[in-house]
């Protein structure tokens, strides 16, 4: 990275670069003055100042045209680029074009979101934005919250995090649970009845020291207790356990619909309603108006909406999500 020597720039009138660019473009002091809407003597003064500062004639009159010297020609492109970058910075930057953009988006997810979002988002980006890549960071339910404000991640989907005035939140969908089991190993009806559900052994997702895992509080609210045979942090390990063991895997319905049937498992509605927190999306307030971040958020919404149309749980259609700007000190 090139260090900017602010003192040296402060002693140089940057308006002279504008005059230089106009002279390169027009090849005439008169035309350059007209282009900048100033008087010809002012333009001539700018040229004289540039010659002194840069220690070069810069432009030599040949007939009616001011021909640039070798030094002037070497400065033409970098000066034009500098002025263009300054103009873009002051006008809010270049328009975001996903088809040509080259960048990496960092998204923090919880394990359920990784399974549901990442495959569809990858396919969508390969089709719409081949130069955009995703670096997913998976956070467990009890992990420290990912950082949005300092740019470590661009977007958070599903993770637990504090609601502050520096973040924008949006509800993507409510979580519904389902049961997966191997009919060859468990002689159960589909849908499973409550008595059969309570009498069976279970495999649950747990990322804590509790066998009841991620649905512990929901089970306590419902006033029921399950006979948990195995608990693990990974959805695929729980589903695989149900594939080879006489246990019921209780997991989010979206995961069950997508992956349970791939493993040849029966997918049954829950015989008891368990209330779980919805899945949220969050981003930093300073990124709210950023075209690239806004585009990425829309891709996430559409991924879940398409999954709903394919048989997933209730997702929020694009543009209809419940968004909350919460100011909590």
C-alpha positions as CSV (number, residue, x, y, z in Angstrom):
1,X,0.0,0.0,0.0
2,X,1.4,3.4,-0.9
3,X,1.5,5.8,2.0
4,X,-0.1,9.2,1.4
5,X,2.2,12.1,2.4
6,X,-0.5,14.5,3.4
7,X,1.9,17.4,4.0
8,X,3.2,17.2,0.4
9,X,-0.3,17.1,-1.0
10,X,-1.4,20.0,1.2
11,X,1.3,22.1,-0.4
12,X,0.0,21.2,-3.9
13,X,-3.2,22.8,-5.3
14,X,-5.1,19.7,-6.5
15,X,-7.1,21.9,-8.7
16,X,-4.0,22.1,-10.9
17,X,-4.6,18.4,-11.8
18,X,-8.0,19.3,-13.1
19,X,-6.4,22.0,-15.3
20,X,-3.8,19.6,-16.5
21,X,-6.4,17.0,-17.5
22,X,-8.4,19.7,-19.4
23,X,-5.2,20.8,-21.2
24,X,-4.4,17.1,-22.2
25,X,-8.0,16.6,-23.4
26,X,-8.3,19.9,-25.4
27,X,-4.7,20.6,-26.6
28,X,-5.5,24.3,-26.2
29,X,-5.3,26.8,-23.3
30,X,-8.4,28.6,-24.7
31,X,-10.5,25.5,-25.1
32,X,-9.4,24.1,-21.7
33,X,-10.4,27.4,-20.0
34,X,-13.8,27.3,-21.8
35,X,-14.2,23.6,-20.6
36,X,-13.6,24.6,-17.0
37,X,-15.7,27.8,-17.3
38,X,-12.8,30.0,-16.3
39,X,-11.0,32.9,-18.0
40,X,-8.0,32.2,-20.3
41,X,-5.5,34.1,-18.0
42,X,-6.5,31.9,-15.1
43,X,-5.8,28.8,-17.2
44,X,-2.5,30.3,-18.4
45,X,-1.5,30.9,-14.8
46,X,-2.3,27.3,-13.8
47,X,-0.1,26.0,-16.7
48,X,2.7,28.3,-15.5
49,X,2.4,27.0,-12.0
50,X,2.4,23.4,-13.1
51,X,5.6,24.0,-15.2
52,X,7.3,25.3,-12.1
53,X,6.1,22.6,-9.7
54,X,6.8,19.7,-12.1
55,X,10.0,21.3,-13.6
56,X,8.9,20.6,-17.2
57,X,7.4,22.6,-20.0
58,X,4.5,20.0,-20.1
59,X,2.9,21.6,-23.3
60,X,4.8,23.0,-26.2
61,X,2.9,25.1,-28.9
62,X,3.1,23.5,-32.3
63,X,1.0,25.6,-34.7
64,X,-2.4,26.0,-33.1
65,X,-2.0,23.0,-30.8
66,X,-0.3,22.6,-27.5
67,X,1.6,19.3,-27.8
68,X,2.3,17.4,-24.5
69,X,5.9,16.6,-23.6
70,X,7.0,13.1,-22.7
71,X,6.5,14.0,-19.0
72,X,3.0,15.3,-19.6
73,X,2.1,12.1,-21.5
74,X,3.4,9.9,-18.7
75,X,1.2,11.8,-16.2
76,X,-1.9,11.8,-18.3
77,X,-3.2,8.4,-17.4
78,X,-2.5,8.4,-13.6
79,X,-3.9,11.9,-13.3
80,X,-7.1,10.9,-15.2
81,X,-7.4,7.8,-12.9
82,X,-6.9,9.9,-9.8
83,X,-9.6,12.3,-10.8
84,X,-12.0,9.5,-11.8
85,X,-11.5,7.8,-8.4
86,X,-12.1,11.1,-6.6
87,X,-15.3,11.7,-8.6
88,X,-16.6,8.2,-7.9
89,X,-15.8,8.6,-4.1
90,X,-17.7,11.9,-4.0
91,X,-20.7,10.5,-5.9
92,X,-21.0,7.3,-3.9
93,X,-18.8,5.0,-5.9
94,X,-19.4,2.9,-9.0
95,X,-22.7,1.2,-9.6
96,X,-22.7,-2.4,-8.3
97,X,-22.9,-4.9,-11.2
98,X,-23.0,-8.5,-9.9
99,X,-22.3,-9.9,-13.3
100,X,-18.8,-8.2,-13.4
101,X,-18.1,-7.7,-9.7
102,X,-15.0,-9.5,-8.2
103,X,-15.2,-9.8,-4.4
104,X,-15.6,-12.1,-1.4
105,X,-18.7,-11.9,0.8
106,X,-18.2,-13.1,4.4
107,X,-21.4,-14.6,5.9
108,X,-21.8,-15.8,9.5
109,X,-24.3,-18.6,9.8
110,X,-25.4,-21.2,12.3
111,X,-25.2,-24.9,11.3
112,X,-28.9,-25.1,10.2
113,X,-28.5,-22.1,8.0
114,X,-25.3,-23.5,6.4
115,X,-27.1,-26.6,5.3
116,X,-30.1,-24.7,4.0
117,X,-28.6,-21.6,2.5
118,X,-25.1,-22.3,1.2
119,X,-25.9,-24.9,-1.5
120,X,-28.6,-22.7,-3.1
121,X,-26.7,-19.4,-2.7
122,X,-23.6,-21.0,-4.3
123,X,-25.7,-22.2,-7.3
124,X,-27.3,-18.8,-7.6
125,X,-24.0,-16.9,-7.5
126,X,-22.4,-19.2,-10.1
127,X,-25.3,-18.3,-12.4
128,X,-25.7,-14.6,-11.7
129,X,-22.3,-13.4,-10.4
130,X,-19.4,-15.7,-11.3
131,X,-16.9,-13.3,-9.8
132,X,-18.5,-13.2,-6.4
133,X,-17.4,-15.8,-3.8
134,X,-18.7,-16.6,-0.4
135,X,-16.6,-17.3,2.7
136,X,-19.0,-18.9,5.2
137,X,-18.3,-18.8,8.9
138,X,-20.3,-21.2,11.0
139,X,-21.1,-20.2,14.6
140,X,-22.6,-22.6,17.1
141,X,-25.7,-21.5,19.1
142,X,-23.7,-20.6,22.2
143,X,-20.6,-19.1,20.4
144,X,-19.6,-15.5,20.7
145,X,-21.5,-13.3,18.3
146,X,-19.9,-12.5,15.0
147,X,-18.7,-8.9,14.4
148,X,-20.6,-6.8,11.9
149,X,-19.5,-3.3,12.7
150,X,-15.8,-3.8,11.9
151,X,-16.4,-5.6,8.6
152,X,-15.2,-9.0,9.7
153,X,-18.4,-10.4,8.3
154,X,-20.8,-8.7,5.8
155,X,-24.0,-10.5,6.8
156,X,-25.3,-12.7,9.7
157,X,-27.9,-15.3,9.0
158,X,-29.4,-17.2,11.9
159,X,-26.8,-16.6,14.5
160,X,-27.6,-15.4,18.0
161,X,-26.5,-11.8,18.4
162,X,-27.4,-8.7,20.4
163,X,-29.9,-6.2,19.0
164,X,-28.2,-2.7,19.0
165,X,-28.8,0.6,17.2
166,X,-25.8,-0.2,15.0
167,X,-27.5,-3.3,13.4
168,X,-30.5,-3.8,11.2
169,X,-32.5,-7.0,11.7
170,X,-34.9,-8.9,9.5
171,X,-37.0,-12.0,10.2
172,X,-36.6,-14.5,7.4
173,X,-38.8,-17.4,8.5
174,X,-40.3,-19.2,11.5
175,X,-38.7,-22.5,12.5
176,X,-40.9,-25.6,12.4
177,X,-39.7,-29.0,13.5
178,X,-40.2,-32.4,12.0
179,X,-39.4,-36.1,12.9
180,X,-37.2,-38.3,10.8
181,X,-37.1,-42.1,11.2
182,X,-36.3,-45.3,9.4
183,X,-39.5,-47.2,8.8
184,X,-37.5,-50.5,8.6
185,X,-36.2,-50.0,12.1
186,X,-39.2,-48.3,13.8
187,X,-42.7,-49.5,13.2
188,X,-44.4,-46.1,13.5
189,X,-47.3,-44.5,11.7
190,X,-46.8,-41.3,9.7
191,X,-47.7,-38.9,11.1
192,X,-46.4,-40.1,14.4
193,X,-48.8,-40.0,17.4
194,X,-47.8,-38.2,20.6
195,X,-47.7,-41.5,22.7
196,X,-45.5,-43.2,20.2
197,X,-43.2,-40.1,20.0
198,X,-42.8,-40.0,23.8
199,X,-42.2,-43.7,24.0
200,X,-39.4,-43.8,21.4
201,X,-35.7,-43.1,21.7
202,X,-34.4,-39.9,20.2
203,X,-31.5,-38.3,18.5
204,X,-31.2,-34.5,18.9
205,X,-29.1,-31.6,17.9
206,X,-27.0,-30.3,20.8
207,X,-24.2,-27.9,20.9
208,X,-24.1,-27.6,24.7
209,X,-23.7,-30.0,27.6
210,X,-27.5,-30.9,27.6
211,X,-28.8,-34.0,25.9
212,X,-32.0,-32.1,25.2
213,X,-29.9,-29.7,23.2
214,X,-31.3,-26.9,21.1
215,X,-34.9,-27.7,21.9
216,X,-34.4,-28.0,25.7
217,X,-36.3,-24.8,26.5
218,X,-39.1,-25.6,24.0
219,X,-39.5,-29.1,25.6
220,X,-39.7,-27.6,29.1
221,X,-42.4,-25.1,28.0
222,X,-44.4,-27.9,26.4
223,X,-44.0,-29.9,29.6
224,X,-42.5,-33.0,28.0
225,X,-39.3,-35.0,28.4
226,X,-37.7,-37.2,25.7
227,X,-35.6,-40.3,26.1
228,X,-32.5,-39.1,24.3
229,X,-30.2,-41.9,23.1
230,X,-27.7,-39.6,21.3
231,X,-27.1,-35.9,20.9
232,X,-24.5,-34.3,18.6
233,X,-23.8,-30.8,17.0
234,X,-24.1,-31.9,13.4
235,X,-27.4,-32.3,11.5
236,X,-26.0,-34.9,9.2
237,X,-24.7,-37.1,12.0
238,X,-28.1,-37.0,13.7
239,X,-29.9,-37.9,10.4
240,X,-27.4,-40.7,9.8
241,X,-28.0,-42.0,13.3
242,X,-31.7,-42.2,12.5
243,X,-30.9,-44.0,9.2
244,X,-29.1,-46.9,11.0
245,X,-30.7,-46.9,14.5
246,X,-34.2,-47.2,15.8
247,X,-34.3,-43.5,16.9
248,X,-36.4,-40.5,16.0
249,X,-34.4,-37.5,14.8
250,X,-36.1,-34.2,15.7
251,X,-34.8,-31.5,13.5
252,X,-36.0,-28.3,11.6
253,X,-38.5,-29.3,9.0
254,X,-36.6,-27.5,6.2
255,X,-33.5,-29.7,6.9
256,X,-35.7,-32.8,7.2
257,X,-37.4,-32.1,3.9
258,X,-34.1,-31.5,2.1
259,X,-31.9,-34.1,3.6
260,X,-34.0,-36.7,5.4
261,X,-35.6,-38.0,2.3
262,X,-32.2,-38.2,0.6
263,X,-31.3,-40.8,3.3
264,X,-34.4,-42.7,2.8
265,X,-36.1,-41.5,6.0
266,X,-39.7,-40.9,6.7
267,X,-40.5,-37.3,7.5
268,X,-43.4,-36.8,9.9
269,X,-44.9,-33.7,11.4
270,X,-44.3,-33.1,15.0
271,X,-47.0,-34.5,17.3
272,X,-46.6,-31.6,19.6
273,X,-46.0,-28.0,18.8
274,X,-42.6,-26.7,20.1
275,X,-42.0,-22.9,19.8
276,X,-38.5,-21.9,18.6
277,X,-37.0,-18.5,17.8
278,X,-37.3,-17.5,14.1
279,X,-34.3,-17.2,11.8
280,X,-33.1,-13.7,11.4
281,X,-30.8,-11.9,9.1
282,X,-28.7,-8.9,10.3
283,X,-26.3,-6.4,8.9
284,X,-24.5,-3.3,10.0
285,X,-26.3,0.0,9.8
286,X,-23.4,1.5,7.8
287,X,-24.0,-1.2,5.1
288,X,-27.7,-0.7,4.9
289,X,-27.6,1.5,1.7
290,X,-24.6,-0.3,0.2
291,X,-25.7,-1.7,-3.2
292,X,-23.5,-4.8,-2.9
293,X,-24.8,-5.7,0.6
294,X,-28.4,-5.0,-0.4
295,X,-28.0,-7.3,-3.4
296,X,-26.6,-10.1,-1.3
297,X,-29.4,-9.8,1.2
298,X,-31.9,-10.1,-1.7
299,X,-30.2,-13.3,-2.9
300,X,-30.5,-14.8,0.6
301,X,-34.2,-13.9,0.7
302,X,-34.8,-15.5,-2.7
303,X,-32.9,-18.6,-1.8
304,X,-35.3,-19.3,1.1
305,X,-38.3,-18.3,-0.9
306,X,-37.4,-20.8,-3.7
307,X,-36.9,-23.5,-1.0
308,X,-40.3,-22.7,0.3
309,X,-41.8,-23.2,-3.1
310,X,-40.0,-26.5,-3.3
311,X,-41.7,-27.8,-0.1
312,X,-39.8,-26.0,2.7
313,X,-41.3,-24.3,5.7
314,X,-42.9,-20.9,5.6
315,X,-40.3,-18.4,4.3
316,X,-40.7,-14.7,3.7
317,X,-41.1,-13.8,0.1
318,X,-38.7,-11.1,-1.3
319,X,-39.7,-7.6,-0.2
320,X,-42.2,-8.8,2.4
321,X,-39.8,-9.6,5.3
322,X,-40.4,-8.2,8.7
323,X,-37.6,-5.7,9.2
324,X,-36.8,-4.0,12.5
325,X,-34.4,-1.2,13.0
326,X,-34.0,-1.4,16.8
327,X,-32.3,1.4,18.8
328,X,-31.2,-0.3,22.0
329,X,-28.4,1.4,23.8
